């Protein structure tokens, strides 16, 4: 039972934390040539 | 090109300035964005990327060969070019400190007219914006 609870908490933590952790590249700026 | 880039994974918004050829890309907050894919998409849309700057947050790590890298949480890392600014980040290697840096990921080789973007990049740190 305790194992199930621990697995549930780990999964819940990943769902909450992962989307925040993914936002790592905050901004991208390019200079391009040949645009018409 | 705007539509082409806008379809790429992790892209929220693309702003293109025809006057100076500047393209600003805002990544999605919860998405993954791959600058290498954006360079490829730019090439595929028929224009040439002259340079690409990124602002990214990650942790500093030391590769097996001694090179410093900016490690992103998405299992993506960029090796830092060996510059004075990058050397200043060395004490943070392996620590829990996150840094936000602005750097140049790609610059078209001088004289090259139109060439496929490389598959690996070195990040030239231009500015360390935040350490936390």
Backbone of each chain as nested JSON, in Angstrom:
{
  "chains": [
    {"id": "A", "residues": [
      {"number": 1, "name": "UNK", "atoms": {"N": [0.833, -1.209, 0.0], "CA": [0.0, 0.0, 0.0], "C": [0.865, 1.255, 0.0]}},
      {"number": 2, "name": "UNK", "atoms": {"N": [1.901, 1.205, 0.883], "CA": [2.795, 2.361, 0.967], "C": [3.544, 2.559, -0.341]}},
      {"number": 3, "name": "UNK", "atoms": {"N": [3.897, 1.427, -0.978], "CA": [4.602, 1.508, -2.261], "C": [3.739, 2.191, -3.311]}},
      {"number": 4, "name": "UNK", "atoms": {"N": [2.452, 1.826, -3.316], "CA": [1.522, 2.416, -4.293], "C": [1.428, 3.919, -4.087]}},
      {"number": 5, "name": "UNK", "atoms": {"N": [1.352, 4.318, -2.823], "CA": [1.262, 5.738, -2.489], "C": [2.533, 6.468, -2.944]}},
      {"number": 6, "name": "UNK", "atoms": {"N": [3.691, 5.842, -2.725], "CA": [4.959, 6.449, -3.12], "C": [5.017, 6.614, -4.633]}},
      {"number": 7, "name": "UNK", "atoms": {"N": [4.592, 5.575, -5.378], "CA": [4.592, 5.651, -6.847], "C": [3.651, 6.758, -7.309]}},
      {"number": 8, "name": "UNK", "atoms": {"N": [2.471, 6.836, -6.675], "CA": [1.497, 7.862, -7.032], "C": [2.082, 9.269, -6.828]}},
      {"number": 9, "name": "UNK", "atoms": {"N": [2.773, 9.444, -5.689], "CA": [3.353, 10.762, -5.388], "C": [4.447, 11.122, -6.38]}},
      {"number": 10, "name": "UNK", "atoms": {"N": [5.262, 10.139, -6.758], "CA": [6.333, 10.393, -7.735], "C": [5.726, 10.801, -9.076]}},
      {"number": 11, "name": "UNK", "atoms": {"N": [4.674, 10.062, -9.492], "CA": [4.03, 10.389, -10.774], "C": [3.408, 11.774, -10.734]}},
      {"number": 12, "name": "UNK", "atoms": {"N": [2.751, 12.075, -9.614], "CA": [2.116, 13.388, -9.464], "C": [3.174, 14.493, -9.524]}},
      {"number": 13, "name": "UNK", "atoms": {"N": [4.285, 14.246, -8.844], "CA": [5.382, 15.218, -8.835], "C": [5.91, 15.459, -10.227]}},
      {"number": 14, "name": "UNK", "atoms": {"N": [6.048, 14.369, -11.034], "CA": [6.566, 14.529, -12.4], "C": [5.613, 15.336, -13.255]}},
      {"number": 15, "name": "UNK", "atoms": {"N": [4.301, 15.109, -13.051], "CA": [3.311, 15.834, -13.85], "C": [3.374, 17.325, -13.551]}},
      {"number": 16, "name": "UNK", "atoms": {"N": [3.567, 17.656, -12.279], "CA": [3.592, 19.068, -11.891], "C": [4.916, 19.729, -12.252]}},
      {"number": 17, "name": "UNK", "atoms": {"N": [6.023, 19.028, -12.021], "CA": [7.345, 19.648, -12.164], "C": [7.832, 19.672, -13.606]}},
      {"number": 18, "name": "UNK", "atoms": {"N": [7.575, 18.593, -14.365], "CA": [8.154, 18.501, -15.705], "C": [7.797, 19.658, -16.639]}},
      {"number": 19, "name": "UNK", "atoms": {"N": [6.515, 20.065, -16.732], "CA": [6.223, 21.175, -17.633], "C": [6.991, 22.434, -17.279]}},
      {"number": 20, "name": "UNK", "atoms": {"N": [7.236, 22.666, -15.977], "CA": [7.998, 23.856, -15.577], "C": [9.45, 23.715, -16.008]}},
      {"number": 21, "name": "UNK", "atoms": {"N": [9.98, 22.49, -15.865], "CA": [11.381, 22.271, -16.184], "C": [11.645, 22.337, -17.684]}},
      {"number": 22, "name": "UNK", "atoms": {"N": [10.619, 22.094, -18.482], "CA": [10.834, 22.066, -19.937], "C": [11.099, 23.443, -20.519]}},
      {"number": 23, "name": "UNK", "atoms": {"N": [10.581, 24.474, -19.847], "CA": [10.709, 25.817, -20.41], "C": [12.122, 26.342, -20.203]}},
      {"number": 24, "name": "UNK", "atoms": {"N": [13.039, 25.775, -20.924], "CA": [14.43, 26.125, -20.697], "C": [14.964, 27.129, -21.708]}},
      {"number": 25, "name": "UNK", "atoms": {"N": [14.617, 26.94, -22.981], "CA": [15.005, 27.958, -23.95], "C": [13.93, 29.038, -23.869]}},
      {"number": 26, "name": "UNK", "atoms": {"N": [14.342, 30.228, -23.483], "CA": [13.356, 31.262, -23.187], "C": [13.077, 32.16, -24.385]}},
      {"number": 27, "name": "UNK", "atoms": {"N": [14.049, 32.306, -25.233], "CA": [13.873, 33.225, -26.363], "C": [14.88, 32.891, -27.455]}},
      {"number": 28, "name": "UNK", "atoms": {"N": [14.457, 33.03, -28.683], "CA": [15.361, 32.776, -29.806], "C": [15.253, 33.942, -30.778]}},
      {"number": 29, "name": "UNK", "atoms": {"N": [16.382, 34.403, -31.223], "CA": [16.397, 35.498, -32.189], "C": [17.31, 35.104, -33.346]}},
      {"number": 30, "name": "UNK", "atoms": {"N": [16.825, 35.271, -34.546], "CA": [17.623, 34.926, -35.724], "C": [17.726, 36.127, -36.644]}},
      {"number": 31, "name": "UNK", "atoms": {"N": [18.791, 36.148, -37.387], "CA": [18.897, 37.119, -38.49], "C": [19.001, 36.285, -39.752]}},
      {"number": 32, "name": "UNK", "atoms": {"N": [18.117, 36.562, -40.68], "CA": [18.107, 35.744, -41.889], "C": [18.387, 36.606, -43.116]}},
      {"number": 33, "name": "UNK", "atoms": {"N": [18.829, 35.93, -44.159], "CA": [19.126, 36.602, -45.435], "C": [18.315, 35.927, -46.526]}},
      {"number": 34, "name": "UNK", "atoms": {"N": [17.983, 36.705, -47.539], "CA": [17.297, 36.135, -48.69], "C": [15.79, 36.131, -48.577]}},
      {"number": 35, "name": "UNK", "atoms": {"N": [15.269, 36.941, -47.63], "CA": [13.827, 37.023, -47.476], "C": [13.272, 38.035, -48.463]}},
      {"number": 36, "name": "UNK", "atoms": {"N": [12.16, 37.69, -49.081], "CA": [11.568, 38.648, -50.032], "C": [10.213, 39.119, -49.524]}}
    ]},
    {"id": "B", "residues": [
      {"number": 1, "name": "UNK", "atoms": {"N": [7.871, 31.703, -44.448], "CA": [8.806, 31.246, -43.439], "C": [8.159, 31.307, -42.049]}},
      {"number": 2, "name": "UNK", "atoms": {"N": [7.361, 32.365, -41.809], "CA": [6.71, 32.513, -40.509], "C": [5.826, 31.3, -40.213]}},
      {"number": 3, "name": "UNK", "atoms": {"N": [5.062, 30.877, -41.233], "CA": [4.181, 29.716, -41.043], "C": [4.995, 28.448, -40.839]}},
      {"number": 4, "name": "UNK", "atoms": {"N": [6.061, 28.327, -41.614], "CA": [6.927, 27.153, -41.544], "C": [7.521, 27.018, -40.148]}},
      {"number": 5, "name": "UNK", "atoms": {"N": [8.017, 28.118, -39.605], "CA": [8.609, 28.089, -38.259], "C": [7.527, 27.894, -37.198]}},
      {"number": 6, "name": "UNK", "atoms": {"N": [6.381, 28.515, -37.422], "CA": [5.29, 28.43, -36.452], "C": [4.762, 27.014, -36.278]}},
      {"number": 7, "name": "UNK", "atoms": {"N": [4.985, 26.171, -37.288], "CA": [4.516, 24.782, -37.208], "C": [5.475, 23.884, -36.432]}},
      {"number": 8, "name": "UNK", "atoms": {"N": [6.666, 24.397, -36.142], "CA": [7.655, 23.561, -35.457], "C": [7.25, 23.325, -34.0]}},
      {"number": 9, "name": "UNK", "atoms": {"N": [7.669, 22.196, -33.49], "CA": [7.325, 21.808, -32.12], "C": [7.867, 22.82, -31.107]}},
      {"number": 10, "name": "UNK", "atoms": {"N": [7.03, 23.201, -30.164], "CA": [7.466, 24.071, -29.081], "C": [7.442, 25.554, -29.392]}},
      {"number": 11, "name": "UNK", "atoms": {"N": [7.0, 25.913, -30.6], "CA": [6.987, 27.339, -30.973], "C": [5.629, 27.948, -30.638]}},
      {"number": 12, "name": "UNK", "atoms": {"N": [5.643, 29.028, -29.888], "CA": [4.394, 29.706, -29.558], "C": [4.113, 30.856, -30.517]}},
      {"number": 13, "name": "UNK", "atoms": {"N": [5.147, 31.627, -30.804], "CA": [4.931, 32.803, -31.641], "C": [6.181, 33.125, -32.453]}},
      {"number": 14, "name": "UNK", "atoms": {"N": [5.956, 33.616, -33.665], "CA": [7.074, 34.005, -34.532], "C": [6.802, 35.418, -35.041]}},
      {"number": 15, "name": "UNK", "atoms": {"N": [7.773, 36.281, -34.864], "CA": [7.659, 37.644, -35.385], "C": [8.775, 37.856, -36.39]}},
      {"number": 16, "name": "UNK", "atoms": {"N": [8.415, 38.298, -37.578], "CA": [9.415, 38.488, -38.625], "C": [9.446, 39.957, -39.022]}},
      {"number": 17, "name": "UNK", "atoms": {"N": [10.626, 40.527, -39.067], "CA": [10.783, 41.892, -39.546], "C": [11.456, 41.845, -40.916]}},
      {"number": 18, "name": "UNK", "atoms": {"N": [10.717, 42.247, -41.933], "CA": [11.259, 42.205, -43.3], "C": [12.34, 43.259, -43.498]}},
      {"number": 19, "name": "UNK", "atoms": {"N": [12.281, 44.316, -42.687], "CA": [13.22, 45.434, -42.871], "C": [14.651, 45.003, -42.566]}},
      {"number": 20, "name": "UNK", "atoms": {"N": [14.846, 44.405, -41.391], "CA": [16.22, 44.03, -41.021], "C": [16.465, 42.522, -40.991]}},
      {"number": 21, "name": "UNK", "atoms": {"N": [15.476, 41.75, -41.442], "CA": [15.66, 40.303, -41.503], "C": [15.72, 39.636, -40.145]}},
      {"number": 22, "name": "UNK", "atoms": {"N": [15.106, 40.27, -39.157], "CA": [15.146, 39.73, -37.806], "C": [13.926, 38.834, -37.559]}},
      {"number": 23, "name": "UNK", "atoms": {"N": [14.173, 37.679, -36.968], "CA": [13.09, 36.75, -36.653], "C": [13.142, 36.47, -35.157]}},
      {"number": 24, "name": "UNK", "atoms": {"N": [12.052, 36.771, -34.462], "CA": [12.003, 36.511, -33.023], "C": [11.036, 35.372, -32.76]}},
      {"number": 25, "name": "UNK", "atoms": {"N": [11.509, 34.378, -32.03], "CA": [10.697, 33.196, -31.753], "C": [10.468, 33.076, -30.25]}},
      {"number": 26, "name": "UNK", "atoms": {"N": [9.209, 32.984, -29.888], "CA": [8.864, 32.783, -28.474], "C": [8.493, 31.319, -28.286]}},
      {"number": 27, "name": "UNK", "atoms": {"N": [9.256, 30.612, -27.438], "CA": [8.919, 29.203, -27.198], "C": [7.674, 29.075, -26.324]}},
      {"number": 28, "name": "UNK", "atoms": {"N": [6.983, 27.941, -26.457], "CA": [5.855, 27.662, -25.571], "C": [6.39, 27.446, -24.168]}},
      {"number": 29, "name": "UNK", "atoms": {"N": [5.578, 27.834, -23.17], "CA": [6.036, 27.709, -21.779], "C": [6.225, 26.255, -21.372]}},
      {"number": 30, "name": "UNK", "atoms": {"N": [5.33, 25.392, -21.841], "CA": [5.411, 24.003, -21.413], "C": [5.92, 23.08, -22.531]}},
      {"number": 31, "name": "UNK", "atoms": {"N": [6.43, 23.677, -23.571], "CA": [6.843, 22.86, -24.705], "C": [8.341, 22.714, -24.825]}},
      {"number": 32, "name": "UNK", "atoms": {"N": [8.732, 21.824, -25.685], "CA": [10.159, 21.635, -25.96], "C": [10.427, 22.293, -27.301]}},
      {"number": 33, "name": "UNK", "atoms": {"N": [11.509, 23.016, -27.344], "CA": [11.866, 23.66, -28.599], "C": [13.292, 23.283, -28.932]}},
      {"number": 34, "name": "UNK", "atoms": {"N": [13.541, 23.02, -30.186], "CA": [14.87, 22.596, -30.598], "C": [15.417, 23.618, -31.606]}},
      {"number": 35, "name": "UNK", "atoms": {"N": [16.358, 24.461, -31.155], "CA": [16.899, 25.478, -32.064], "C": [17.468, 24.883, -33.35]}},
      {"number": 36, "name": "UNK", "atoms": {"N": [18.024, 23.666, -33.264], "CA": [18.588, 23.031, -34.459], "C": [17.489, 22.757, -35.483]}},
      {"number": 37, "name": "UNK", "atoms": {"N": [16.318, 22.356, -34.989], "CA": [15.185, 22.101, -35.888], "C": [14.717, 23.404, -36.534]}},
      {"number": 38, "name": "UNK", "atoms": {"N": [14.789, 24.5, -35.771], "CA": [14.369, 25.797, -36.314], "C": [15.309, 26.249, -37.424]}},
      {"number": 39, "name": "UNK", "atoms": {"N": [16.603, 25.997, -37.217], "CA": [17.577, 26.357, -38.26], "C": [17.31, 25.55, -39.53]}},
      {"number": 40, "name": "UNK", "atoms": {"N": [17.0, 24.282, -39.335], "CA": [16.719, 23.41, -40.48], "C": [15.44, 23.887, -41.188]}},
      {"number": 41, "name": "UNK", "atoms": {"N": [14.425, 24.228, -40.375], "CA": [13.165, 24.694, -40.949], "C": [13.373, 25.995, -41.72]}},
      {"number": 42, "name": "UNK", "atoms": {"N": [14.262, 26.852, -41.21], "CA": [14.564, 28.11, -41.902], "C": [15.215, 27.816, -43.247]}},
      {"number": 43, "name": "UNK", "atoms": {"N": [16.168, 26.899, -43.226], "CA": [16.858, 26.501, -44.457], "C": [15.853, 25.911, -45.455]}},
      {"number": 44, "name": "UNK", "atoms": {"N": [14.963, 25.054, -44.939], "CA": [13.976, 24.398, -45.806], "C": [12.987, 25.394, -46.407]}},
      {"number": 45, "name": "UNK", "atoms": {"N": [12.781, 26.517, -45.714], "CA": [11.83, 27.494, -46.249], "C": [12.474, 28.399, -47.292]}},
      {"number": 46, "name": "UNK", "atoms": {"N": [13.744, 28.183, -47.566], "CA": [14.387, 28.858, -48.686], "C": [15.207, 30.084, -48.332]}},
      {"number": 47, "name": "UNK", "atoms": {"N": [15.296, 30.414, -47.057], "CA": [16.126, 31.555, -46.675], "C": [17.34, 31.056, -45.898]}},
      {"number": 48, "name": "UNK", "atoms": {"N": [18.309, 31.935, -45.735], "CA": [19.546, 31.554, -45.061], "C": [19.611, 32.195, -43.686]}},
      {"number": 49, "name": "UNK", "atoms": {"N": [19.855, 31.38, -42.69], "CA": [20.052, 31.929, -41.349], "C": [21.476, 32.455, -41.255]}},
      {"number": 50, "name": "UNK", "atoms": {"N": [21.6, 33.751, -40.961], "CA": [22.938, 34.338, -40.829], "C": [23.464, 34.119, -39.42]}},
      {"number": 51, "name": "UNK", "atoms": {"N": [22.588, 34.224, -38.438], "CA": [22.995, 33.942, -37.062], "C": [21.782, 33.657, -36.193]}},
      {"number": 52, "name": "UNK", "atoms": {"N": [22.05, 32.95, -35.115], "CA": [20.97, 32.636, -34.175], "C": [21.465, 32.849, -32.752]}},
      {"number": 53, "name": "UNK", "atoms": {"N": [20.724, 33.647, -32.005], "CA": [21.026, 33.866, -30.588], "C": [19.919, 33.228, -29.759]}},
      {"number": 54, "name": "UNK", "atoms": {"N": [20.296, 32.614, -28.657], "CA": [19.261, 32.07, -27.78], "C": [19.466, 32.575, -26.35]}},
      {"number": 55, "name": "UNK", "atoms": {"N": [18.373, 32.644, -25.631], "CA": [18.441, 32.891, -24.193], "C": [17.909, 31.63, -23.538]}},
      {"number": 56, "name": "UNK", "atoms": {"N": [18.719, 31.033, -22.689], "CA": [18.319, 29.757, -22.105], "C": [18.745, 29.676, -20.651]}},
      {"number": 57, "name": "UNK", "atoms": {"N": [17.995, 28.864, -19.921], "CA": [18.283, 28.661, -18.505], "C": [18.656, 27.2, -18.304]}},
      {"number": 58, "name": "UNK", "atoms": {"N": [19.739, 26.976, -17.601], "CA": [20.159, 25.6, -17.356], "C": [21.26, 25.55, -16.321]}},
      {"number": 59, "name": "UNK", "atoms": {"N": [21.828, 24.37, -16.182], "CA": [22.916, 24.196, -15.219], "C": [24.21, 23.944, -15.972]}},
      {"number": 60, "name": "UNK", "atoms": {"N": [25.283, 24.37, -15.362], "CA": [26.589, 24.2, -15.992], "C": [27.128, 22.817, -15.636]}},
      {"number": 61, "name": "UNK", "atoms": {"N": [27.587, 22.125, -16.648], "CA": [28.185, 20.808, -16.396], "C": [29.526, 20.746, -17.112]}},
      {"number": 62, "name": "UNK", "atoms": {"N": [30.331, 19.783, -16.683], "CA": [31.631, 19.596, -17.326], "C": [31.596, 18.263, -18.058]}},
      {"number": 63, "name": "UNK", "atoms": {"N": [31.85, 18.316, -19.343], "CA": [31.827, 17.099, -20.154], "C": [33.059, 16.245, -19.834]}},
      {"number": 64, "name": "UNK", "atoms": {"N": [33.035, 15.007, -20.316], "CA": [34.147, 14.086, -20.054], "C": [35.465, 14.63, -20.619]}},
      {"number": 65, "name": "UNK", "atoms": {"N": [35.375, 15.401, -21.702], "CA": [36.599, 15.946, -22.309], "C": [37.016, 17.295, -21.698]}},
      {"number": 66, "name": "UNK", "atoms": {"N": [36.326, 17.68, -20.622], "CA": [36.711, 18.902, -19.922], "C": [35.997, 20.148, -20.406]}},
      {"number": 67, "name": "UNK", "atoms": {"N": [35.208, 20.024, -21.47], "CA": [34.493, 21.198, -21.972], "C": [33.291, 21.497, -21.085]}},
      {"number": 68, "name": "UNK", "atoms": {"N": [32.988, 22.783, -20.966], "CA": [31.816, 23.187, -20.191], "C": [30.58, 23.117, -21.083]}},
      {"number": 69, "name": "UNK", "atoms": {"N": [29.445, 22.821, -20.461], "CA": [28.202, 22.764, -21.238], "C": [27.073, 23.359, -20.424]}},
      {"number": 70, "name": "UNK", "atoms": {"N": [26.09, 23.896, -21.138], "CA": [24.859, 24.361, -20.496], "C": [23.862, 23.227, -20.632]}},
      {"number": 71, "name": "UNK", "atoms": {"N": [23.54, 22.654, -19.491], "CA": [22.664, 21.477, -19.478], "C": [21.231, 21.927, -19.266]}},
      {"number": 72, "name": "UNK", "atoms": {"N": [20.382, 21.614, -20.241], "CA": [18.971, 21.94, -20.084], "C": [18.247, 20.738, -19.493]}},
      {"number": 73, "name": "UNK", "atoms": {"N": [17.161, 20.993, -18.84], "CA": [16.452, 19.893, -18.168], "C": [15.848, 18.91, -19.143]}},
      {"number": 74, "name": "UNK", "atoms": {"N": [15.765, 19.282, -20.383], "CA": [15.14, 18.417, -21.383], "C": [16.167, 17.466, -22.003]}},
      {"number": 75, "name": "UNK", "atoms": {"N": [17.177, 17.11, -21.24], "CA": [18.229, 16.214, -21.724], "C": [18.922, 16.756, -22.969]}},
      {"number": 76, "name": "UNK", "atoms": {"N": [18.989, 18.05, -23.054], "CA": [19.683, 18.686, -24.172], "C": [20.759, 19.564, -23.575]}},
      {"number": 77, "name": "UNK", "atoms": {"N": [21.931, 19.503, -24.147], "CA": [22.979, 20.374, -23.621], "C": [23.738, 21.015, -24.773]}},
      {"number": 78, "name": "UNK", "atoms": {"N": [24.273, 22.17, -24.498], "CA": [25.066, 22.88, -25.498], "C": [26.458, 23.108, -24.941]}},
      {"number": 79, "name": "UNK", "atoms": {"N": [27.442, 22.634, -25.663], "CA": [28.825, 22.852, -25.25], "C": [29.125, 24.338, -25.378]}},
      {"number": 80, "name": "UNK", "atoms": {"N": [29.777, 24.894, -24.363], "CA": [30.09, 26.32, -24.383], "C": [31.428, 26.551, -25.09]}},
      {"number": 81, "name": "UNK", "atoms": {"N": [31.446, 27.509, -25.986], "CA": [32.705, 27.871, -26.642], "C": [33.659, 28.409, -25.579]}},
      {"number": 82, "name": "UNK", "atoms": {"N": [34.917, 28.162, -25.792], "CA": [35.935, 28.503, -24.8], "C": [36.218, 30.007, -24.816]}},
      {"number": 83, "name": "UNK", "atoms": {"N": [35.424, 30.749, -24.064], "CA": [35.602, 32.205, -23.992], "C": [35.792, 32.608, -22.529]}},
      {"number": 84, "name": "UNK", "atoms": {"N": [36.142, 33.867, -22.345], "CA": [36.367, 34.377, -20.99], "C": [35.096, 34.276, -20.145]}},
      {"number": 85, "name": "UNK", "atoms": {"N": [33.962, 34.635, -20.777], "CA": [32.686, 34.581, -20.044], "C": [32.342, 33.149, -19.637]}},
      {"number": 86, "name": "UNK", "atoms": {"N": [32.61, 32.203, -20.534], "CA": [32.321, 30.794, -20.23], "C": [33.206, 30.314, -19.084]}},
      {"number": 87, "name": "UNK", "atoms": {"N": [34.471, 30.763, -19.081], "CA": [35.392, 30.343, -18.016], "C": [34.899, 30.81, -16.648]}},
      {"number": 88, "name": "UNK", "atoms": {"N": [34.239, 31.964, -16.636], "CA": [33.724, 32.487, -15.364], "C": [32.607, 31.602, -14.8]}},
      {"number": 89, "name": "UNK", "atoms": {"N": [32.019, 30.786, -15.68], "CA": [30.932, 29.911, -15.221], "C": [31.454, 28.581, -14.686]}},
      {"number": 90, "name": "UNK", "atoms": {"N": [32.743, 28.332, -14.87], "CA": [33.323, 27.034, -14.5], "C": [33.078, 26.656, -13.029]}},
      {"number": 91, "name": "UNK", "atoms": {"N": [33.198, 27.616, -12.069], "CA": [32.964, 27.227, -10.668], "C": [31.558, 26.683, -10.425]}},
      {"number": 92, "name": "UNK", "atoms": {"N": [30.635, 26.964, -11.335], "CA": [29.252, 26.504, -11.13], "C": [29.03, 25.084, -11.653]}},
      {"number": 93, "name": "UNK", "atoms": {"N": [30.043, 24.532, -12.335], "CA": [29.895, 23.19, -12.913], "C": [29.614, 22.162, -11.824]}},
      {"number": 94, "name": "UNK", "atoms": {"N": [28.551, 21.403, -12.03], "CA": [28.202, 20.346, -11.084], "C": [27.445, 20.824, -9.863]}},
      {"number": 95, "name": "UNK", "atoms": {"N": [27.172, 22.121, -9.775], "CA": [26.403, 22.636, -8.64], "C": [24.919, 22.73, -9.032]}},
      {"number": 96, "name": "UNK", "atoms": {"N": [24.094, 23.049, -8.047], "CA": [22.648, 23.132, -8.304], "C": [22.242, 24.504, -8.844]}},
      {"number": 97, "name": "UNK", "atoms": {"N": [23.214, 25.39, -9.016], "CA": [22.892, 26.748, -9.467], "C": [22.447, 26.755, -10.926]}},
      {"number": 98, "name": "UNK", "atoms": {"N": [21.322, 27.401, -11.171], "CA": [20.844, 27.566, -12.549], "C": [21.282, 28.931, -13.056]}},
      {"number": 99, "name": "UNK", "atoms": {"N": [21.675, 28.957, -14.304], "CA": [22.071, 30.236, -14.885], "C": [21.231, 30.51, -16.131]}},
      {"number": 100, "name": "UNK", "atoms": {"N": [20.948, 31.772, -16.334], "CA": [20.27, 32.181, -17.558], "C": [21.295, 32.93, -18.399]}},
      {"number": 101, "name": "UNK", "atoms": {"N": [21.556, 32.413, -19.575], "CA": [22.564, 33.039, -20.423], "C": [21.973, 33.379, -21.79]}},
      {"number": 102, "name": "UNK", "atoms": {"N": [22.531, 34.422, -22.375], "CA": [22.221, 34.743, -23.767], "C": [23.48, 34.431, -24.548]}},
      {"number": 103, "name": "UNK", "atoms": {"N": [23.314, 33.707, -25.616], "CA": [24.507, 33.351, -26.37], "C": [24.215, 33.118, -27.838]}},
      {"number": 104, "name": "UNK", "atoms": {"N": [25.289, 33.114, -28.586], "CA": [25.149, 32.881, -30.025], "C": [25.361, 31.402, -30.304]}},
      {"number": 105, "name": "UNK", "atoms": {"N": [24.333, 30.779, -30.879], "CA": [24.385, 29.346, -31.139], "C": [24.884, 29.059, -32.553]}},
      {"number": 106, "name": "UNK", "atoms": {"N": [24.63, 29.981, -33.438], "CA": [25.02, 29.734, -34.835], "C": [25.375, 31.045, -35.515]}},
      {"number": 107, "name": "UNK", "atoms": {"N": [26.417, 30.993, -36.301], "CA": [26.752, 32.127, -37.158], "C": [27.227, 31.562, -38.488]}},
      {"number": 108, "name": "UNK", "atoms": {"N": [26.646, 32.065, -39.553], "CA": [26.999, 31.57, -40.878], "C": [28.474, 31.832, -41.137]}},
      {"number": 109, "name": "UNK", "atoms": {"N": [29.202, 30.83, -41.623], "CA": [30.629, 31.054, -41.896], "C": [30.815, 32.201, -42.881]}},
      {"number": 110, "name": "UNK", "atoms": {"N": [31.845, 33.03, -42.666], "CA": [32.062, 34.15, -43.577], "C": [32.301, 33.663, -45.007]}},
      {"number": 111, "name": "UNK", "atoms": {"N": [31.666, 34.326, -45.942], "CA": [31.855, 33.972, -47.347], "C": [30.883, 32.927, -47.842]}},
      {"number": 112, "name": "UNK", "atoms": {"N": [30.286, 32.153, -46.924], "CA": [29.357, 31.099, -47.351], "C": [28.061, 31.734, -47.835]}},
      {"number": 113, "name": "UNK", "atoms": {"N": [27.563, 31.267, -48.968], "CA": [26.325, 31.842, -49.499], "C": [25.114, 31.157, -48.884]}},
      {"number": 114, "name": "UNK", "atoms": {"N": [25.015, 29.892, -49.074], "CA": [23.885, 29.156, -48.511], "C": [24.363, 27.756, -48.176]}},
      {"number": 115, "name": "UNK", "atoms": {"N": [24.417, 27.466, -46.894], "CA": [24.898, 26.147, -46.506], "C": [23.973, 25.538, -45.472]}},
      {"number": 116, "name": "UNK", "atoms": {"N": [23.887, 24.223, -45.494], "CA": [23.037, 23.536, -44.524], "C": [23.561, 23.798, -43.114]}},
      {"number": 117, "name": "UNK", "atoms": {"N": [22.655, 24.042, -42.159], "CA": [23.135, 24.274, -40.791], "C": [23.784, 23.015, -40.225]}},
      {"number": 118, "name": "UNK", "atoms": {"N": [24.768, 23.172, -39.359], "CA": [25.436, 22.001, -38.784], "C": [24.512, 21.26, -37.819]}},
      {"number": 119, "name": "UNK", "atoms": {"N": [24.866, 20.037, -37.508], "CA": [24.011, 19.258, -36.6], "C": [24.427, 19.459, -35.141]}},
      {"number": 120, "name": "UNK", "atoms": {"N": [25.638, 19.946, -34.922], "CA": [26.041, 20.229, -33.544], "C": [26.525, 21.672, -33.446]}},
      {"number": 121, "name": "UNK", "atoms": {"N": [26.322, 22.23, -32.271], "CA": [26.622, 23.656, -32.095], "C": [27.457, 23.881, -30.85]}},
      {"number": 122, "name": "UNK", "atoms": {"N": [28.139, 25.021, -30.849], "CA": [28.777, 25.485, -29.621], "C": [28.149, 26.822, -29.283]}},
      {"number": 123, "name": "UNK", "atoms": {"N": [27.827, 26.99, -28.023], "CA": [27.184, 28.219, -27.593], "C": [28.247, 29.223, -27.149]}},
      {"number": 124, "name": "UNK", "atoms": {"N": [28.283, 30.358, -27.837], "CA": [29.202, 31.429, -27.452], "C": [28.46, 32.337, -26.48]}},
      {"number": 125, "name": "UNK", "atoms": {"N": [28.846, 32.281, -25.215], "CA": [28.125, 33.059, -24.198], "C": [28.383, 34.547, -24.427]}},
      {"number": 126, "name": "UNK", "atoms": {"N": [27.289, 35.301, -24.575], "CA": [27.409, 36.752, -24.774], "C": [27.11, 37.501, -23.478]}},
      {"number": 127, "name": "UNK", "atoms": {"N": [26.266, 36.899, -22.659], "CA": [25.837, 37.599, -21.448], "C": [25.307, 36.587, -20.434]}},
      {"number": 128, "name": "UNK", "atoms": {"N": [25.716, 36.73, -19.183], "CA": [25.128, 35.909, -18.113], "C": [24.102, 36.787, -17.435]}},
      {"number": 129, "name": "UNK", "atoms": {"N": [22.837, 36.412, -17.575], "CA": [21.772, 37.3, -17.097], "C": [21.389, 37.042, -15.652]}},
      {"number": 130, "name": "UNK", "atoms": {"N": [21.424, 35.781, -15.246], "CA": [20.945, 35.479, -13.897], "C": [21.596, 34.213, -13.371]}},
      {"number": 131, "name": "UNK", "atoms": {"N": [21.92, 34.218, -12.086], "CA": [22.365, 32.989, -11.412], "C": [21.421, 32.788, -10.243]}},
      {"number": 132, "name": "UNK", "atoms": {"N": [20.865, 31.587, -10.112], "CA": [19.914, 31.37, -9.006], "C": [20.014, 29.951, -8.455]}}
    ]}
  ]
}
